[in-house]
């Protein structure tokens, strides 16, 4: 029997960008971590959401060349060195 708690777990993510020919990742977004929308997690897995999110971001950032990385965590403020529970990277081909 299900309790009143949701069957999904809340997650937080950060989006980072690394320009072509650079080594350092730079954060994109308003803060260190943002909440994965709970509405999305009710109908799909974290992995499915991350794939969709990166595809949308890549479409919007089509003027950049480099890589996008999304890292997902189970807590809103993980300590340094905490590995993400899921991460995914895509390349941005940019103009030209």
Secondary structure, DSSP 8 states (H G I E B T S, - for coil): ---SS-SS---EEEEEEEETT----EEESSSS-EE--HHHHTTS-HHHHHHHHHHHHHHHTTT-EEEEEEEEESSTT--TT---SEEEEEEEE---
